[in-house]
Amino acid sequence: MIPVTRPFSPPIAEYQEYLKGIWQRNWYTNNGPLVNELELQLKQYLKIKHLLYLGNGTIAIQIALKALELEGEIITTPFSYVATTSSIVWEGMRPVFVDIDPETFNIDPKKIEASITDKTTGILATHCFGNPCDIKAIAEIAQRHDLKVIYDAAHCFGTNFEGKSIFHYGDISTTSLHATKLFHTIEGGAVFTENPETLRKMAYMRNFGHAGPETFQGLGINGKNSEFHAAMGLCNLKYIDDILQSRKNQAAYYQQYLSKPEIKMQKIQEGSVYNHAYFPIVLENEAMALNIKKNLEKIEVFPRRYFFPSLSSLNYVGQIATPISDDIASRILCLPMFFELSEVEQHMIVRRILRALKYQ
Ligand SMILES: *Cc1c(COP(=O)(O)O)cnc(C)c1O
């Protein structure tokens, strides 16, 4: 069975070493030494000044929305994982969908201004599949209309834009370190900001608002993560360059054999070093996509329709037409990509796709 992704597993002995330490210290959670060590190593690896390690990528978005005191309407993308939209609604705001660019699959900045009203306070955009948004255009619009920008960078570990980690950009960037992501800590997430005041706020928000054992700085929630999760991150971080390299090789393989007129691939933003977190292909129509999916499933290969359905069709959001997102969602497939995927397996996948398209 070949799933769309499989979590990276470090050698078990390396994880067990960390477990011994956790047992000896008897310190399981609440900002322990491994959480601190992971934060430090991540800052070094990403060359980034500030970050906070959190329980997951969804609480990261929720804390970001709260820390920037957003309310009313949030401009967002309909083409993302559901957590991008659901977090906005969960925090009592209204998602206002702006359609995507059909080449990059990211929010189309040319369409943002038409959706801004006097209730708009922020933009929450996803760097879809790890591909950077049009960061400059979005920053200009935000400045002109005095809006905050949050990037859902859940897919982005390892992506750089103009020489810096993608996590540098926006008032806040959030990420997910869930087991299905390229770099993971089983469950996990993080927020990034360059603003010291925003950082301070998110730090107390992550820990119930505590300033000290008996004092509170303000409203908070449980956004913490544990020593066990941090330990997995410390193990996996040692292999991150191998993980990124294997993704790059796998993407090159798919690209080489699947460059056909019926298959459209994602256009990567200029100025970026892409992490190849996913390998989406867009077919000419939904029937063709479903036929390929069915053919692959016959040989126990399970691509996924990321992101179908388009989030503008959720039953708890207002009706906003996003025809491009709906169209891409209907005919996209993400092909298997994970550390242990072999060339033999990729060969089999490619052959089956080409056969379904009558090339072989
Ligand atoms: C995975 C993901 C999330 C949620 O992250 P969790 O760590 O699973 O809570 C949010 N946004 C996007 C785009 C994602 O892919």
The ligand as an SDF file (V2000), in Angstrom:
LIG
                    3D

 15 15  0  0  0  0  0  0  0  0999 V2000
   -1.9300   20.6240    8.6270 C   0  0  0  0  0  0  0  0  0  0  0  0
   -2.4860   21.9810    8.3860 C   0  0  0  0  0  0  0  0  0  0  0  0
   -3.0290   22.7660    9.4160 C   0  0  0  0  0  0  0  0  0  0  0  0
   -3.2990   22.2260   10.7930 C   0  0  0  0  0  0  0  0  0  0  0  0
   -2.2060   21.8110   11.4880 O   0  0  0  0  0  0  0  0  0  0  0  0
   -2.3670   20.7820   12.7060 P   0  0  0  0  0  0  0  0  0  0  0  0
   -0.9900   20.7150   13.2580 O   0  0  0  0  0  0  0  0  0  0  0  0
   -2.8390   19.4860   12.1490 O   0  0  0  0  0  0  0  0  0  0  0  0
   -3.3470   21.3900   13.6640 O   0  0  0  0  0  0  0  0  0  0  0  0
   -3.4020   24.0700    9.1320 C   0  0  0  0  0  0  0  0  0  0  0  0
   -3.2960   24.5780    7.8900 N   0  0  0  0  0  0  0  0  0  0  0  0
   -2.8130   23.8510    6.8670 C   0  0  0  0  0  0  0  0  0  0  0  0
   -2.7020   24.4760    5.5170 C   0  0  0  0  0  0  0  0  0  0  0  0
   -2.4300   22.5140    7.0720 C   0  0  0  0  0  0  0  0  0  0  0  0
   -2.0000   21.7790    6.0460 O   0  0  0  0  0  0  0  0  0  0  0  0
  1  2  1  0
  2  3  1  0
  2 14  2  0
  3  4  1  0
  3 10  2  0
  4  5  1  0
  5  6  1  0
  6  7  2  0
  6  8  1  0
  6  9  1  0
 10 11  1  0
 11 12  2  0
 12 13  1  0
 12 14  1  0
 14 15  1  0
M  END
$$$$
